[in-house]
Amino acid sequence: MNLRSNNKIEASFSMASMTDLIFLLLIFFMLTSSFVTPSGLPVNLPSSKSSTIEVQKVSVTITRDLNYYVNDKRVTRGTLEGELKSRLSGGGGSVVLHIDKDVPSEHLVYVAGIATSLEAKVVVATKPGQ
């Protein structure tokens, strides 16, 4: 007398749906991380009521000590125009200004004037206000 069942239950499951989920999460984090490019330089940004995220091509930072940086590369005020010209050689683009709030506005106007003469969009980086 054979009392054993012929139907055997297999205790495995497909991992295909899990790999799809991991792949979608990876794509999501890769896309969202490229939108925000933080500046690695210590700059105390001014605050504003509205703040938008701008995909930046060129970042110009002016520190409290009036040191100029283009994409974290230190440049002098005299070589700033040449550096921006080489970074914006494709024409257009955007220049994001990370300027310390204690820096006089004449430095902002100087860099914005260079960027505008190179037909670039000028954006001033701020931190969200209360």
C-alpha positions in Angstrom: 0.0 0.0 0.0 1.5 3.3 -1.2 0.3 6.3 0.9 2.8 8.8 -0.6 1.5 11.6 -2.8 2.8 11.9 -6.4 2.6 15.7 -6.2 5.8 17.2 -4.9 5.8 20.9 -3.8 8.8 22.8 -5.0 10.0 25.6 -2.5 11.7 27.9 -5.0 10.5 31.2 -6.6 11.6 33.4 -9.5 14.0 36.3 -8.8 13.1 38.1 -12.1 10.7 40.5 -10.5 13.3 41.4 -7.8 16.0 42.1 -10.3 13.6 44.4 -12.2 12.9 46.3 -9.1 16.5 46.7 -8.2 17.2 47.9 -11.8 14.5 50.5 -11.6 15.8 51.8 -8.3 19.3 52.1 -9.7 18.0 54.1 -12.7 16.0 56.4 -10.4 19.0 57.2 -8.1 21.3 57.7 -11.1 18.9 60.2 -12.7 18.2 62.1 -9.5 21.8 62.4 -8.4 22.8 64.1 -11.6 20.3 67.0 -11.0 22.0 68.2 -7.9 25.7 69.0 -8.1 26.8 70.4 -4.8 29.8 72.6 -4.6 32.6 71.2 -2.5 33.8 74.7 -1.5 32.8 76.3 1.8 30.5 79.2 0.7 27.8 80.7 2.8 25.1 81.2 0.2 22.4 83.9 0.6 18.8 82.8 1.2 15.8 83.4 -1.0 12.1 82.6 -0.9 12.1 80.4 -4.0 14.8 78.1 -5.1 14.9 76.0 -8.2 17.2 73.2 -9.2 19.3 74.0 -12.3 21.4 71.5 -14.2 24.7 73.2 -14.3 27.3 73.0 -16.9 29.8 75.4 -15.4 30.0 76.4 -11.7 31.8 79.6 -10.7 32.5 80.0 -6.9 33.7 83.1 -5.2 34.7 82.6 -1.6 34.8 85.1 1.2 38.5 85.6 0.6 37.7 86.6 -3.0 39.2 83.4 -4.5 37.7 82.4 -7.8 37.0 78.7 -8.7 35.6 77.3 -11.9 34.2 73.8 -11.4 36.4 73.5 -8.2 39.5 74.5 -10.1 41.1 77.7 -8.7 41.7 80.5 -11.2 42.7 84.1 -10.9 40.4 87.0 -11.8 42.5 87.6 -14.9 42.3 84.1 -16.2 38.6 83.7 -15.4 37.3 84.8 -18.8 39.6 82.4 -20.7 38.6 79.5 -18.5 34.9 80.2 -19.0 35.4 80.6 -22.7 37.0 77.2 -22.9 34.3 75.5 -20.7 31.5 77.1 -22.7 33.1 76.5 -26.1 30.0 74.7 -27.4 28.1 78.0 -27.1 25.3 78.7 -24.7 24.9 76.6 -21.6 24.5 77.9 -18.1 26.8 79.3 -15.5 25.8 78.8 -11.9 27.3 81.4 -9.5 28.0 80.2 -5.9 28.9 83.4 -4.3 29.4 83.9 -0.5 26.9 86.4 0.9 29.7 88.6 2.3 31.3 89.1 -1.1 30.6 92.6 -2.6 28.2 92.6 -5.5 30.8 94.1 -7.9 32.3 90.6 -8.2 29.0 89.0 -9.0 28.4 91.6 -11.7 31.9 91.0 -13.1 31.4 87.3 -13.5 27.8 87.7 -14.8 29.0 90.1 -17.4 31.6 87.7 -18.7 29.1 84.9 -18.8 26.5 87.1 -20.6 29.1 88.1 -23.2 29.7 84.4 -23.8 25.9 84.0 -24.4 25.5 81.8 -21.3 22.5 81.7 -19.0 23.5 83.1 -15.5 21.9 81.6 -12.4 22.7 82.6 -8.8 22.8 79.7 -6.3 20.9 80.4 -3.1 19.8 78.3 -0.1 16.1 78.1 0.6 14.8 80.7 3.1 12.3 80.4 5.8 
